[in-house]
């Protein structure tokens, strides 16, 4: 699906098929076509090899046929598996671009390393069973060739959906994610979503993510230039089995990805001077809180009080709790774990009559939906020009509109 999505995005099919052909694996055949999955139609990437069992697929019309069949003395003779040492020899002998060889080798090495640790064998003896001997060679070399062709400045991804339930392996049934998949995701601290039916992220997919992706989170603010869809063969009942790849030019410098889970810490305070609320908020922020606020409340017997609340990432919660007790009079805290959805953000600069102003961009699925001037930049420029701050903010907001997508007027 990754190979198909990248070709649908714009990578020439010959870049992929040429790299796979260079591996000279006897009997390995690949082709591209179109396949419907649910309500969507995407590019398909089909891999064939001797003895493969074929099953009927509901819709699959091939528009490009790039079959390759190779009989090479170096190909594996047994047809059951190839070990990692042999795959390395194939990569070394293949007439591949040096960057393609290095990237494919890195992906294979990641799989071999975790499999060796899981099964207690030497890395060179890790066996890539029949599917691994053909399918994974095509997938990994194809992805490597496509990525090197695109030469992106950076690669991001949503957290992978790993699926649920159990999957059959050569070593018996195992829970999803499969041990190798889990180990690969853990090695790079990759966030994951446990939802969907069956196995939705394989060890090959996890290794590709681990080797390629710079950061995980929502699409950053960007001007999209191309979109590709790769359709899988398996029919899923709860979602379309389609992978989307997006290319574009980022807007500004991406802000750090926001954590999807936070701890809400709060207390009712009725015996502390209001003058101390500001330093308390500063202390909570310095301790790692991502947001702090207070609100007036009435407690028992009509006593006025303040509800002080702070949101903290899980790994900062203990420090924020300590700051709460140290800088307020409360004797206890309430805490709740909350899930949150946060737009991707980046910072860009716009030119105004008063000077450059940073603008915070917010994006939904890569499309900029908001552009807000940074107040401190506007305040400093207003003081220098001796004009009201609102004039600088208005000028920056007008300049920032050029970063928003153009909307068609309703007729």
C-alpha positions as CSV (number, residue, x, y, z in Angstrom):
1,X,0.0,0.0,0.0
2,X,2.9,2.4,0.7
3,X,4.5,1.7,-2.6
4,X,1.1,2.1,-4.4
5,X,0.4,5.4,-2.6
6,X,3.8,6.9,-3.5
7,X,3.4,5.9,-7.2
8,X,-0.1,7.4,-7.1
9,X,1.4,10.5,-5.6
10,X,3.7,10.9,-8.6
11,X,6.7,8.6,-8.4
12,X,7.1,7.0,-11.9
13,X,6.2,3.3,-11.8
14,X,9.5,2.5,-13.6
15,X,11.5,3.9,-10.6
16,X,10.0,1.1,-8.4
17,X,9.9,-1.7,-11.0
18,X,13.5,-0.9,-12.1
19,X,14.8,-1.1,-8.5
20,X,12.9,-4.4,-7.9
21,X,14.2,-5.8,-11.2
22,X,17.8,-4.9,-10.1
23,X,17.4,-7.3,-7.2
24,X,17.3,-10.3,-9.7
25,X,15.0,-12.4,-7.6
26,X,13.9,-15.4,-9.7
27,X,10.1,-15.5,-10.2
28,X,9.4,-12.1,-8.6
29,X,6.8,-10.2,-10.6
30,X,5.1,-6.9,-9.7
31,X,2.5,-4.8,-11.4
32,X,0.4,-1.7,-10.7
33,X,-3.3,-1.2,-11.3
34,X,-6.5,0.4,-9.7
35,X,-8.6,-1.2,-7.0
36,X,-11.8,-0.2,-5.2
37,X,-11.8,-0.3,-1.4
38,X,-15.1,0.8,0.1
39,X,-16.0,4.2,-1.3
40,X,-12.5,4.9,-2.6
41,X,-10.4,3.8,-5.6
42,X,-6.7,3.7,-5.2
43,X,-3.5,2.5,-6.8
44,X,-2.8,-1.2,-6.3
45,X,0.6,-2.8,-6.1
46,X,0.6,-6.6,-6.6
47,X,3.5,-8.9,-6.0
48,X,3.5,-12.4,-7.5
49,X,6.0,-15.3,-7.1
50,X,6.1,-19.0,-8.0
51,X,3.7,-21.1,-6.1
52,X,1.7,-18.2,-4.6
53,X,-1.9,-19.0,-3.8
54,X,-4.3,-16.6,-5.5
55,X,-7.6,-15.5,-4.2
56,X,-10.4,-13.7,-5.9
57,X,-10.5,-9.9,-5.3
58,X,-13.7,-8.0,-5.7
59,X,-12.5,-5.2,-8.0
60,X,-9.1,-5.1,-9.5
61,X,-8.6,-3.7,-13.0
62,X,-4.9,-3.4,-14.0
63,X,-4.0,-0.4,-16.1
64,X,-0.2,-0.7,-15.9
65,X,1.5,-4.0,-16.3
66,X,5.2,-4.0,-15.2
67,X,5.9,-7.7,-14.9
68,X,9.4,-8.8,-14.3
69,X,10.6,-12.4,-14.3
70,X,14.2,-13.2,-13.4
71,X,16.2,-16.4,-13.5
72,X,19.5,-15.8,-11.7
73,X,22.0,-18.1,-10.3
74,X,22.1,-16.2,-7.1
75,X,18.4,-16.6,-6.4
76,X,17.3,-18.8,-3.6
77,X,16.8,-22.4,-4.6
78,X,14.5,-23.8,-2.0
79,X,11.5,-21.4,-2.3
80,X,10.6,-21.6,1.4
81,X,12.6,-18.8,2.9
82,X,15.6,-16.5,2.6
83,X,17.7,-15.6,5.6
84,X,18.9,-12.1,6.3
85,X,22.5,-12.9,5.2
86,X,21.2,-13.8,1.7
87,X,19.0,-10.7,1.5
88,X,22.1,-8.6,2.3
89,X,24.0,-10.4,-0.5
90,X,21.1,-9.6,-2.9
91,X,21.3,-6.0,-2.0
92,X,25.0,-5.8,-2.3
93,X,25.0,-7.4,-5.8
94,X,22.0,-5.4,-7.1
95,X,22.7,-2.5,-9.4
96,X,20.9,-0.1,-7.2
97,X,21.4,3.6,-6.5
98,X,23.6,3.8,-3.4
99,X,20.9,5.7,-1.4
100,X,18.2,3.1,-2.3
101,X,20.5,0.3,-1.3
102,X,21.3,2.0,2.1
103,X,17.7,2.7,2.9
104,X,16.4,-0.7,2.0
105,X,19.3,-2.3,3.9
106,X,18.4,-0.2,7.0
107,X,14.7,-1.3,6.9
108,X,15.7,-5.0,6.5
109,X,18.2,-4.6,9.3
110,X,15.6,-3.3,11.7
111,X,13.4,-6.3,11.1
112,X,16.3,-8.8,11.4
113,X,17.4,-7.2,14.7
114,X,14.1,-7.5,16.4
115,X,13.4,-11.0,15.1
116,X,16.9,-12.2,16.2
117,X,16.2,-10.9,19.8
118,X,12.7,-12.4,19.8
119,X,13.8,-15.8,18.7
120,X,17.3,-16.0,20.2
121,X,19.2,-16.5,17.0
122,X,22.0,-14.8,15.2
123,X,21.0,-11.9,13.0
124,X,22.3,-13.5,9.8
125,X,20.2,-16.6,10.5
126,X,16.9,-14.7,10.8
127,X,14.6,-16.4,8.3
128,X,12.3,-14.3,6.0
129,X,9.6,-16.9,5.2
130,X,8.1,-17.2,1.7
131,X,6.1,-14.0,2.0
132,X,9.2,-12.2,3.4
133,X,11.4,-13.6,0.6
134,X,9.3,-12.1,-2.2
135,X,6.7,-9.7,-0.9
136,X,8.9,-7.9,1.6
137,X,11.7,-7.5,-0.9
138,X,9.3,-5.9,-3.4
139,X,7.7,-3.7,-0.7
140,X,11.0,-2.6,1.0
141,X,13.0,-2.0,-2.1
142,X,10.0,-0.4,-3.8
143,X,9.5,2.1,-0.9
144,X,13.2,2.9,-0.7
145,X,13.4,3.6,-4.4
146,X,10.2,5.8,-4.3
147,X,11.5,7.8,-1.2
148,X,14.9,8.4,-2.7
149,X,13.3,9.6,-5.9
150,X,11.1,12.0,-4.1
151,X,13.9,13.2,-1.8
152,X,11.6,14.9,0.7
153,X,13.0,17.4,3.2
154,X,11.1,15.6,6.0
155,X,8.6,12.8,6.4
156,X,5.7,12.7,8.9
157,X,3.0,10.3,9.7
158,X,-0.2,9.9,11.7
159,X,0.2,7.3,14.5
160,X,-0.2,3.9,12.9
161,X,-3.4,2.0,13.5
162,X,-2.2,-1.5,14.5
163,X,-5.5,-3.3,14.7
164,X,-6.9,-5.7,17.4
165,X,-7.4,-9.4,18.0
166,X,-5.0,-12.2,17.1
167,X,-2.9,-13.0,14.0
168,X,-1.6,-16.3,12.8
169,X,2.2,-16.5,12.3
170,X,4.7,-19.3,11.5
171,X,5.1,-19.6,15.3
172,X,1.4,-19.9,16.1
173,X,-1.3,-17.3,16.9
174,X,-0.1,-14.1,18.7
175,X,-2.0,-11.0,19.8
176,X,-2.0,-7.8,17.7
177,X,0.4,-6.0,17.4
178,X,2.6,-9.0,16.6
179,X,5.8,-9.2,18.7
180,X,8.0,-7.9,15.9
181,X,5.7,-5.1,15.1
182,X,5.5,-4.1,18.8
183,X,9.3,-4.2,19.2
184,X,9.8,-2.0,16.1
185,X,7.3,0.6,17.2
186,X,8.8,0.6,20.7
187,X,12.4,1.0,19.4
188,X,11.5,4.4,18.0
189,X,8.9,5.3,20.6
190,X,6.3,5.4,17.8
191,X,2.7,6.2,19.1
192,X,0.0,3.7,18.0
193,X,-3.7,3.3,17.9
194,X,-5.2,0.0,18.9
195,X,-8.3,-0.1,16.8
196,X,-9.7,-1.8,13.7
197,X,-10.2,-5.5,12.9
198,X,-7.2,-7.9,12.7
199,X,-3.6,-6.9,11.9
200,X,-3.4,-3.5,10.3
201,X,0.3,-2.8,10.8
202,X,2.8,-5.5,9.9
203,X,6.4,-5.8,10.9
204,X,7.4,-4.6,7.4
205,X,5.1,-1.5,7.8
206,X,6.5,-0.8,11.3
207,X,10.1,-1.1,10.0
208,X,9.3,1.3,7.2
209,X,7.8,3.8,9.6
210,X,10.8,3.4,12.0
211,X,13.3,4.0,9.3
212,X,11.6,6.9,7.4
213,X,9.4,9.0,9.7
214,X,10.8,12.1,11.4
215,X,7.8,12.8,13.6
216,X,4.3,11.5,14.3
217,X,1.2,13.7,14.5
218,X,-1.4,15.5,12.4
219,X,-0.5,17.0,9.0
220,X,1.4,20.3,9.6
221,X,0.3,23.6,8.0
222,X,1.2,23.2,4.3
223,X,0.4,23.9,0.7
224,X,-0.4,20.4,-0.7
225,X,1.0,19.7,-4.1
226,X,0.0,16.0,-4.6
227,X,-2.1,13.3,-3.0
228,X,-1.8,9.5,-3.6
229,X,-3.9,6.6,-2.5
230,X,-2.7,3.0,-2.1
231,X,-5.4,0.3,-1.9
232,X,-4.8,-3.0,-0.1
233,X,-6.2,-6.4,-1.0
234,X,-7.9,-7.2,2.3
235,X,-11.5,-6.0,2.7
236,X,-12.1,-4.4,6.1
237,X,-15.6,-4.0,7.5
238,X,-15.1,-0.9,9.6
239,X,-13.0,1.2,7.2
240,X,-11.6,1.5,3.7
241,X,-8.3,-0.4,3.4
242,X,-6.6,2.6,1.8
243,X,-3.3,4.4,2.7
244,X,-3.0,8.1,1.8
245,X,0.3,9.9,1.0
246,X,0.4,13.7,0.8
247,X,3.2,15.9,-0.5
248,X,3.4,19.6,0.0
249,X,5.4,22.6,1.0
250,X,5.4,23.3,4.7
251,X,4.3,26.8,5.9
252,X,6.7,28.2,8.5
253,X,8.5,26.2,11.2
254,X,6.5,23.4,12.7
255,X,5.8,23.7,16.4
256,X,6.4,20.7,18.7
257,X,3.6,18.1,18.4
258,X,1.1,18.4,21.2
259,X,0.6,15.3,23.4
260,X,-2.8,13.6,22.9
261,X,-3.3,12.8,26.6
262,X,-3.1,15.2,29.5
263,X,-3.7,15.2,33.2
264,X,-6.2,17.8,34.6
265,X,-5.1,19.0,38.1
266,X,-7.4,21.3,40.0
267,X,-8.2,22.7,43.4
268,X,-10.7,25.0,45.1
269,X,-8.8,27.7,46.9
270,X,-10.6,30.0,49.4
271,X,-7.9,31.1,51.8
272,X,-5.2,32.6,49.6
273,X,-4.6,36.2,48.5
274,X,-5.7,36.8,44.8
275,X,-2.3,38.5,44.4
276,X,-0.7,35.0,44.6
277,X,-2.7,33.5,41.8
278,X,-0.4,35.0,39.1
279,X,2.8,33.6,40.6
280,X,1.1,30.2,41.2
281,X,0.2,30.1,37.4
282,X,3.8,31.0,36.5
283,X,5.1,28.2,38.8
284,X,2.7,25.7,37.3
285,X,3.7,26.7,33.8
286,X,7.4,26.5,34.6
287,X,6.8,23.0,36.0
288,X,5.5,21.8,32.7
289,X,1.7,22.6,32.6
290,X,0.5,23.3,29.0
291,X,-2.4,25.4,30.2
292,X,-3.4,27.1,33.5
293,X,-6.6,29.0,34.3
294,X,-8.7,30.1,37.3
295,X,-12.4,30.8,37.7
296,X,-14.5,32.3,40.5
297,X,-16.7,29.9,42.4
298,X,-18.9,29.8,45.5
299,X,-18.2,27.2,48.1
300,X,-20.3,26.1,51.1
301,X,-21.8,28.8,53.3
302,X,-21.5,31.2,50.4
303,X,-17.7,31.6,50.7
304,X,-16.1,33.0,47.5
305,X,-13.2,31.1,46.2
306,X,-11.2,30.4,43.0
307,X,-11.0,27.1,41.0
308,X,-7.4,26.8,39.9
309,X,-6.9,24.3,37.0
310,X,-3.8,23.1,35.2
311,X,-3.3,20.7,32.2
312,X,-0.1,18.7,32.3
313,X,1.4,16.1,30.1
314,X,1.6,12.7,31.9
315,X,5.4,12.9,32.3
316,X,5.1,16.4,33.9
317,X,2.2,15.8,36.2
318,X,4.3,15.0,39.3
319,X,6.3,18.2,38.9
320,X,3.1,20.3,38.4
321,X,1.5,18.7,41.5
322,X,4.6,19.6,43.5
323,X,4.4,23.2,42.3
324,X,0.7,23.3,43.1
325,X,1.3,22.4,46.8
326,X,4.4,24.6,47.1
327,X,2.8,27.8,45.7
328,X,-0.8,27.5,46.9
329,X,-2.6,26.9,50.2
330,X,-4.5,23.9,49.0
331,X,-4.3,20.7,51.0
332,X,-5.4,18.4,48.1
333,X,-5.8,18.1,44.4
334,X,-8.3,16.5,42.0
335,X,-6.8,14.8,39.0
336,X,-8.3,13.3,35.8
337,X,-6.7,11.9,32.7
338,X,-8.2,13.5,29.6
339,X,-7.9,12.8,25.9
340,X,-7.6,15.8,23.6
341,X,-7.5,16.6,19.9
342,X,-5.1,19.4,18.9
343,X,-4.6,21.0,15.6
344,X,-1.1,20.9,14.1
345,X,0.7,24.2,14.5
346,X,3.6,26.1,13.0
347,X,5.1,29.6,13.1
348,X,5.7,31.8,10.1
349,X,6.7,35.5,9.7
350,X,4.8,38.2,7.9
351,X,6.0,41.6,6.9
352,X,4.1,44.7,8.2
353,X,4.6,48.4,8.0
354,X,5.9,48.2,11.6
355,X,8.3,45.3,11.1
356,X,8.1,41.4,10.9
357,X,5.6,39.6,13.1
358,X,5.5,35.9,13.9
359,X,2.2,34.3,13.1
360,X,0.9,31.0,14.6
361,X,-0.7,28.8,12.0
362,X,-3.2,26.1,12.8
363,X,-4.0,23.4,10.3
364,X,-6.6,20.7,10.0
365,X,-5.5,17.8,7.7
366,X,-2.7,20.0,6.4
367,X,-5.0,22.9,5.4
368,X,-4.4,26.2,7.3
369,X,-7.6,27.1,9.2
370,X,-6.2,29.9,11.4
371,X,-3.4,32.5,11.4
372,X,-3.0,34.5,14.7
373,X,-0.3,37.2,15.2
374,X,1.9,36.7,18.2
375,X,0.9,39.4,20.8
376,X,4.4,40.0,22.2
377,X,5.8,40.7,18.8
378,X,3.0,43.2,18.1
379,X,3.4,44.8,21.6
380,X,7.1,45.4,21.1
381,X,6.6,46.9,17.6
382,X,3.8,49.1,18.8
383,X,6.0,50.4,21.6
384,X,8.8,51.2,19.2
385,X,6.4,52.9,16.7
386,X,4.4,54.6,19.5
387,X,1.1,53.4,18.1
388,X,-1.7,51.3,19.7
389,X,-1.1,47.6,19.8
390,X,-4.3,46.9,18.0
391,X,-3.0,48.7,14.9
392,X,0.0,46.4,14.7
393,X,-2.2,43.4,15.3
394,X,-4.6,44.5,12.6
395,X,-1.7,45.0,10.1
396,X,-0.2,41.5,11.0
397,X,-3.6,39.8,10.7
398,X,-4.1,41.4,7.2
399,X,-0.7,40.2,6.1
400,X,-1.4,36.7,7.5
401,X,-4.4,36.3,5.3
402,X,-2.1,35.5,2.4
403,X,-1.2,32.2,4.2
404,X,-4.8,31.1,4.3
405,X,-6.3,29.0,1.5
406,X,-8.4,31.0,-1.0
407,X,-12.1,30.3,-0.6
408,X,-14.4,30.2,-3.5
409,X,-17.3,32.7,-3.2
410,X,-20.7,31.2,-3.0
411,X,-22.9,32.0,-6.0
